[in-house]
Structures are given as structure tokens and as C-alpha cells.
Amino acid sequence: MFVGLLVVDCRIGEGHSLKEKRRILQSTFSRLKRDFNISIAEVEYQDLWQRAKLGISHVNSEGRAAQATLNRVLEAIGADPRLVVMDSEILKLY
């Protein structure tokens, strides 16, 4: 069993309040969970309306498949026009 962890630091360009930020993140979370079978949460910057740090995990029986899924998740986040990826890191797969 392999568990991959992706941490994404992003800026929310369309967010002008915490309420808008939560709406944008909730729709993004729902789409990513549906498309990639991942767990995702906002892990930092909860009180800032234009920043979010996301923690994303994925479990797979193969390490390469877990890595590939996390790479596709990162691409999907980068393709969302409402979010700007400032930094990302895929942590060690276990």
C-alpha cells in the first residue's frame, strides 16, 4: 500500500471575502474528490481570503499510480482559472 501526500499553496484570484473563498474551495474540493478519489482539506491560511494551502492524500496499491494521480490532481488545480498555484510539493510516498 502506498500513500501519497501533495501540498499545494495557492492564491485565490476571484475571492473577495472568506465566504467567496469557501465557495470556490468547496466546489474545487467536490470536483477533485469526484474525479480522482482523493482526500483534500485546507490546512493553512483559513483566515486569509486570497490564500489557501491544500493538503491532498491518495492511497493506491502501486507507488507509480499514486504519484501519477497526484500529478494529475496538481494539473487540474493549475487549470482552474480561479486558483493560482504558487508552490507545490509531493511528499514521500509510503
C-alpha positions in Angstrom: 0.0 0.0 0.0 1.3 3.5 -0.9 0.0 6.8 0.5 1.0 9.9 -1.4 0.7 13.4 0.0 0.5 16.6 -2.1 0.7 20.0 -0.5 -0.4 23.0 -2.7 0.0 26.6 -1.8 -2.3 28.7 -3.9 -3.8 32.2 -4.4 -7.5 32.7 -5.0 -7.8 35.4 -7.6 -11.6 35.7 -7.6 -12.1 35.6 -3.8 -13.0 39.0 -2.3 -14.2 37.6 1.1 -13.9 34.5 3.2 -17.4 33.4 2.0 -16.3 33.5 -1.6 -13.1 31.7 -0.8 -15.0 28.9 0.9 -17.4 28.6 -2.0 -14.6 28.4 -4.5 -12.7 25.8 -2.5 -15.8 23.7 -1.8 -16.6 23.4 -5.5 -13.0 22.6 -6.3 -12.8 20.0 -3.5 -16.0 18.3 -4.7 -14.8 18.2 -8.3 -11.3 16.8 -7.4 -12.8 14.2 -5.0 -15.2 13.0 -7.7 -12.6 12.9 -10.5 -9.6 11.5 -8.6 -10.8 9.6 -5.5 -8.6 11.7 -3.1 -8.9 13.2 0.3 -8.4 17.0 0.4 -8.5 19.7 3.1 -7.4 23.3 3.6 -4.6 23.0 6.1 -3.3 26.6 6.4 -4.4 30.2 5.8 -8.0 29.6 6.8 -8.4 33.3 7.9 -6.9 34.8 4.7 -9.4 35.3 1.8 -6.9 35.2 -1.0 -4.6 32.3 0.1 -5.1 28.6 0.7 -2.7 25.7 1.5 -4.3 22.4 0.5 -3.3 19.0 1.8 -4.2 16.2 -0.6 -3.8 12.5 0.0 -4.2 9.4 -2.2 -3.9 5.7 -1.4 -3.0 3.2 -4.1 -1.6 -0.3 -4.3 1.2 0.9 -6.6 3.6 3.8 -5.9 3.7 4.9 -9.5 0.0 5.1 -9.8 -0.3 7.2 -6.6 2.4 9.5 -8.0 0.6 9.8 -11.3 -2.7 10.6 -9.7 -1.2 13.3 -7.6 0.5 14.8 -10.6 -2.9 14.9 -12.4 -4.5 16.5 -9.4 -1.9 19.2 -9.5 -2.5 19.8 -13.2 -6.3 20.0 -12.6 -5.7 22.6 -9.8 -3.4 24.6 -12.1 -6.0 24.5 -14.9 -8.7 26.1 -12.7 -8.7 29.8 -13.6 -9.9 30.8 -10.1 -6.7 29.4 -8.5 -3.0 30.3 -9.0 -0.6 27.6 -7.8 2.3 29.4 -6.0 4.1 26.3 -4.7 3.6 22.6 -4.6 5.3 19.6 -3.1 4.7 15.9 -3.4 5.9 14.4 -0.2 7.4 10.9 0.2 5.2 8.0 -0.8 4.8 5.4 1.9 
